[in-house]
């Protein structure tokens, strides 16, 4: 019996559309710092933020933060709104609203579909080509009223700028310099291997410290097999292998790891408290933190470098675009400010 293939979820379908749109944009800007549009096409295109829009920006901020924005925060809101509007207008100038994913979005727009008379026959359906449907949608203004489409265009412009650096292959000296500039991101943490004898606070009660001290005396006198015979069972075992200090903090509590790090390898420690009780610890090996060698992490470094370079290109492109778009903030009829966000 034939079964129909599973229908992807709405979220999955729109994730696919987003990737398709991003691919189309990449094709347009591959290898370019900024998509080329004649200067006269953008010159003097003022972005107006009226009192209603400004109130909406304040309202969104208030819902997120729980208070009204101060002057510097309002400036940031205006800048973000203006940047989004610049990218949206840029997308329209480049004709990105004509790419495949955006066509599908326009065709699925409920307002548009309700305005289209569906064909009565397969012949008529054939005549209603995609270009015609797309043109009618644009003519009806759905590219400007659909917030999902607007966000799609804005985000894909950012994606295009960001990933135009993907084909760049820097020399090893550049990658090593990036590692040297971000040592914390490419450093292997210190790791420690140790044996411990555990004394449970819940099990030993008032005798906890006395029992640990008695066991320590025997261990320092040379008694073997202490973890099994002298202490209590511990969920992670008595031998802890190559754990980072962060991992030890999660297992034993925040004060345990620094105490272990200060121990001399090969010697039994005084009782060290943890969140569960006391521990007698003998460190076997203590591996210091080290900066990883480029050959060990080449793929990771290259990905990080490309992402960093892509973000830099995005910032540079938006800053250059700002020069063509003055921003007019109209708080009221008597309070208007014209500024440039560049």
C-alpha positions as CSV (number, residue, x, y, z in Angstrom):
1,X,0.0,0.0,0.0
2,X,1.4,3.4,-1.0
3,X,1.9,5.9,1.7
4,X,2.3,9.6,1.2
5,X,5.7,11.1,2.2
6,X,5.7,13.0,5.5
7,X,4.8,16.6,5.3
8,X,7.5,18.8,6.8
9,X,6.5,21.1,9.7
10,X,5.9,24.8,9.1
11,X,9.1,25.7,10.9
12,X,11.1,23.2,8.8
13,X,9.7,24.6,5.6
14,X,10.6,28.2,6.5
15,X,14.0,27.1,7.6
16,X,14.5,25.7,4.2
17,X,13.2,28.8,2.5
18,X,15.6,30.9,4.6
19,X,18.5,28.8,3.4
20,X,17.4,29.0,-0.2
21,X,17.1,32.8,0.0
22,X,20.5,33.0,1.7
23,X,22.0,30.9,-1.2
24,X,20.5,33.3,-3.7
25,X,22.0,36.3,-1.9
26,X,25.4,34.7,-1.7
27,X,25.4,34.3,-5.4
28,X,24.8,38.1,-5.8
29,X,27.5,39.2,-3.4
30,X,30.1,36.5,-3.5
31,X,33.6,38.0,-3.5
32,X,32.3,41.6,-3.0
33,X,32.5,43.7,0.1
34,X,29.1,45.3,-0.7
35,X,26.6,44.7,-3.4
36,X,26.9,47.3,-6.1
37,X,24.0,49.8,-6.5
38,X,24.4,53.1,-8.3
39,X,25.0,55.9,-5.9
40,X,22.2,58.0,-7.3
41,X,19.8,55.2,-6.4
42,X,20.3,55.7,-2.7
43,X,21.4,59.4,-2.5
44,X,19.1,61.5,-0.3
45,X,16.9,58.6,0.7
46,X,15.9,59.9,4.2
47,X,14.6,57.3,6.7
48,X,11.8,58.9,8.7
49,X,11.0,57.6,12.2
50,X,7.8,59.3,13.2
51,X,6.3,59.6,16.7
52,X,4.3,56.3,16.3
53,X,7.3,54.3,15.2
54,X,9.4,55.8,18.0
55,X,6.7,54.9,20.5
56,X,6.7,51.3,19.2
57,X,10.5,51.1,19.7
58,X,10.1,52.4,23.2
59,X,7.3,49.8,23.9
60,X,9.4,46.9,22.6
61,X,12.3,48.0,24.8
62,X,10.1,48.4,27.8
63,X,8.7,44.9,27.4
64,X,12.2,43.5,27.2
65,X,13.9,45.5,30.0
66,X,11.0,46.6,32.2
67,X,11.7,50.4,31.9
68,X,11.9,53.2,29.4
69,X,15.2,53.7,27.5
70,X,17.5,56.5,28.4
71,X,18.9,58.8,25.7
72,X,21.8,56.6,24.7
73,X,19.6,53.5,24.6
74,X,17.1,55.4,22.4
75,X,19.9,56.3,20.1
76,X,20.8,52.6,19.8
77,X,17.1,51.8,19.0
78,X,17.0,54.4,16.3
79,X,20.3,53.1,14.8
80,X,19.1,49.5,14.7
81,X,15.8,50.5,13.1
82,X,17.6,52.6,10.5
83,X,20.1,49.8,9.8
84,X,17.2,47.3,9.2
85,X,15.5,49.8,6.9
86,X,18.7,50.4,5.0
87,X,19.2,46.7,4.5
88,X,15.5,46.2,3.5
89,X,15.7,49.0,0.9
90,X,19.0,47.7,-0.3
91,X,17.5,44.3,-0.9
92,X,14.7,45.8,-2.9
93,X,17.2,47.8,-5.0
94,X,19.1,44.7,-5.8
95,X,15.9,42.8,-6.8
96,X,16.4,40.2,-4.1
97,X,12.6,40.2,-3.6
98,X,12.5,38.4,-6.9
99,X,14.5,35.3,-5.7
100,X,12.9,31.9,-5.4
101,X,12.3,31.8,-1.7
102,X,10.7,35.3,-1.6
103,X,8.5,34.4,-4.5
104,X,7.2,31.5,-2.5
105,X,6.6,33.7,0.5
106,X,4.7,36.2,-1.7
107,X,2.6,33.4,-3.2
108,X,1.7,32.1,0.2
109,X,0.7,35.5,1.6
110,X,-2.9,35.2,2.6
111,X,-3.7,38.7,1.6
112,X,-2.3,38.1,-1.9
113,X,-3.9,34.7,-2.3
114,X,-7.3,36.1,-1.4
115,X,-7.0,38.7,-4.2
116,X,-6.1,36.2,-6.9
117,X,-8.8,34.4,-8.9
118,X,-7.9,30.8,-9.1
119,X,-7.9,29.3,-12.6
120,X,-10.8,27.1,-13.7
121,X,-8.8,24.8,-15.9
122,X,-5.2,23.4,-16.2
123,X,-4.8,25.6,-19.3
124,X,-5.5,28.7,-17.3
125,X,-3.3,27.5,-14.5
126,X,-0.5,27.2,-17.0
127,X,-1.0,30.7,-18.2
128,X,-0.8,32.1,-14.7
129,X,3.0,32.0,-14.6
130,X,5.1,32.6,-11.6
131,X,6.3,36.0,-12.9
132,X,2.7,37.2,-13.2
133,X,1.8,36.1,-9.7
134,X,4.9,37.7,-8.3
135,X,4.3,40.9,-10.2
136,X,0.7,41.1,-9.0
137,X,1.9,40.5,-5.4
138,X,4.4,43.4,-5.7
139,X,1.8,45.6,-7.3
140,X,-0.5,44.9,-4.4
141,X,2.3,46.0,-2.0
142,X,2.7,42.7,-0.2
143,X,6.5,43.1,-0.2
144,X,6.0,46.1,2.1
145,X,3.2,44.9,4.3
146,X,4.4,41.3,5.1
147,X,6.6,41.5,8.2
148,X,7.9,38.0,7.7
149,X,9.1,38.9,4.2
150,X,10.6,42.1,5.4
151,X,12.6,40.2,8.1
152,X,13.6,37.6,5.6
153,X,15.1,40.3,3.3
154,X,16.9,42.0,6.1
155,X,18.4,38.9,7.6
156,X,19.4,37.5,4.3
157,X,21.2,40.7,3.5
158,X,23.2,40.3,6.7
159,X,23.8,36.6,5.9
160,X,25.1,37.6,2.5
161,X,27.5,40.2,3.8
162,X,28.7,37.8,6.6
163,X,29.4,34.8,4.5
164,X,30.9,36.6,1.5
165,X,34.2,35.7,3.3
166,X,33.7,32.0,3.2
167,X,36.0,31.4,0.2
168,X,38.9,33.2,1.8
169,X,41.8,31.0,2.7
170,X,44.3,32.8,4.9
171,X,48.0,31.8,5.3
172,X,49.0,30.0,8.4
173,X,50.6,33.2,9.8
174,X,47.2,34.9,9.7
175,X,45.5,32.0,11.5
176,X,48.3,31.8,14.1
177,X,47.9,35.5,14.7
178,X,44.2,35.0,15.3
179,X,45.0,32.3,17.8
180,X,47.5,34.6,19.6
181,X,44.9,37.3,19.7
182,X,42.3,35.0,21.3
183,X,44.3,32.7,23.6
184,X,41.5,31.9,26.0
185,X,39.4,30.5,23.1
186,X,42.2,28.1,22.0
187,X,43.7,27.0,25.2
188,X,43.4,23.4,26.5
189,X,42.4,23.6,30.2
190,X,44.5,22.2,33.0
191,X,43.7,18.6,33.8
192,X,44.3,16.5,36.8
193,X,44.3,12.8,37.5
194,X,44.0,11.7,41.1
195,X,42.9,9.0,43.6
196,X,40.7,10.0,46.5
197,X,39.2,8.4,49.5
198,X,35.7,9.7,50.2
199,X,34.0,10.1,53.6
200,X,30.3,10.8,53.3
201,X,28.8,13.6,55.5
202,X,25.4,12.0,55.3
203,X,26.8,8.6,56.4
204,X,29.5,9.6,59.0
205,X,27.7,12.4,60.7
206,X,29.6,13.8,63.7
207,X,32.4,11.2,63.2
208,X,33.2,12.6,59.7
209,X,36.4,14.5,60.6
210,X,37.7,11.9,63.1
211,X,37.2,9.0,60.5
212,X,39.0,11.0,57.8
213,X,41.9,11.8,60.1
214,X,42.3,8.2,61.2
215,X,42.3,7.0,57.6
216,X,44.9,9.7,56.5
217,X,47.3,8.4,59.2
218,X,47.1,4.9,57.8
219,X,47.5,6.1,54.2
220,X,50.6,8.1,55.0
221,X,52.0,5.1,56.9
222,X,51.9,3.2,53.6
223,X,48.6,1.3,53.8
224,X,47.4,0.3,50.3
225,X,43.9,0.0,48.9
226,X,42.6,2.8,51.0
227,X,39.8,3.9,48.7
228,X,38.1,0.6,48.8
229,X,38.6,-0.3,52.5
230,X,38.8,3.0,54.4
231,X,36.3,5.2,52.7
232,X,32.7,5.3,51.4
233,X,31.5,4.6,47.9
234,X,31.6,7.5,45.5
235,X,29.4,7.7,42.4
236,X,32.2,8.7,40.0
237,X,34.6,6.2,41.5
238,X,37.9,6.6,43.4
239,X,40.1,7.2,40.4
240,X,39.4,10.5,38.6
241,X,41.1,10.7,35.2
242,X,42.2,13.8,33.3
243,X,39.4,16.1,34.6
244,X,39.5,19.8,34.0
245,X,39.1,22.2,36.9
246,X,35.6,23.1,35.6
247,X,34.6,19.5,35.5
248,X,35.8,19.0,39.1
249,X,33.8,22.0,40.2
250,X,30.6,20.5,38.7
251,X,31.3,17.2,40.5
252,X,32.7,18.3,43.8
253,X,31.8,21.9,44.2
254,X,33.6,25.2,43.4
255,X,36.1,25.2,46.3
256,X,37.4,21.6,45.6
257,X,39.2,22.2,42.3
258,X,41.5,25.0,43.4
259,X,42.5,23.0,46.5
260,X,43.4,20.0,44.3
261,X,45.4,22.1,41.9
262,X,47.7,23.3,44.8
263,X,48.6,19.7,45.9
264,X,52.0,18.1,45.4
265,X,51.7,15.0,43.2
266,X,52.4,11.7,44.9
267,X,51.4,12.8,48.4
268,X,48.2,12.3,50.3
269,X,46.5,15.6,51.2
270,X,44.8,16.7,54.3
271,X,41.0,16.3,54.2
272,X,39.5,18.5,51.5
273,X,35.8,19.4,51.9
274,X,33.3,19.1,49.1
275,X,29.6,19.4,48.9
276,X,29.2,15.8,49.8
277,X,31.8,15.3,52.6
278,X,35.6,15.0,53.0
279,X,38.2,13.7,50.6
280,X,41.8,12.5,51.0
281,X,43.4,13.1,47.7
282,X,46.7,11.9,46.0
283,X,47.4,13.6,42.7
284,X,49.1,11.4,40.2
285,X,49.4,13.9,37.3
286,X,48.7,17.6,36.9
287,X,48.7,18.8,33.3
288,X,49.0,22.6,33.0
289,X,46.9,24.6,30.6
290,X,48.5,25.1,27.2
291,X,47.9,27.0,24.1
292,X,46.9,24.5,21.4
293,X,49.0,24.1,18.3
294,X,47.5,25.3,15.1
295,X,47.6,21.9,13.4
296,X,45.5,20.5,16.3
297,X,42.7,23.1,15.7
298,X,43.1,24.3,12.2
299,X,39.4,23.7,11.2
300,X,38.1,25.4,14.3
301,X,40.4,28.4,13.9
302,X,39.6,28.8,10.2
303,X,35.8,28.7,11.0
304,X,36.2,31.3,13.8
305,X,38.5,33.5,11.6
306,X,36.0,33.4,8.7
307,X,33.1,34.2,11.1
308,X,35.0,37.1,12.6
309,X,36.0,38.4,9.2
310,X,32.3,38.0,8.1
311,X,31.1,40.1,11.0
312,X,33.7,42.7,10.3
313,X,32.6,42.9,6.6
314,X,29.0,43.2,7.7
315,X,29.8,46.1,10.0
316,X,31.9,47.9,7.3
317,X,29.2,47.4,4.7
318,X,26.4,48.8,6.9
319,X,28.6,51.7,8.0
320,X,29.3,52.6,4.4
321,X,25.6,52.3,3.5
322,X,24.6,54.7,6.3
323,X,26.3,57.5,4.5
324,X,23.5,57.6,1.9
325,X,20.6,57.5,4.3
326,X,20.0,60.4,6.7
327,X,17.7,59.6,9.5
328,X,14.8,62.0,10.5
329,X,13.4,61.5,14.0
330,X,10.0,63.2,14.4
331,X,9.0,63.1,18.0
332,X,6.3,65.7,17.4
333,X,5.4,68.4,14.9
334,X,7.7,70.8,16.8
335,X,10.5,68.4,17.6
336,X,12.3,67.0,14.6
337,X,15.9,65.8,14.4
338,X,17.8,64.9,11.3
339,X,21.0,62.9,11.8
340,X,23.3,60.5,10.1
341,X,23.9,57.1,11.7
342,X,27.3,56.8,10.0
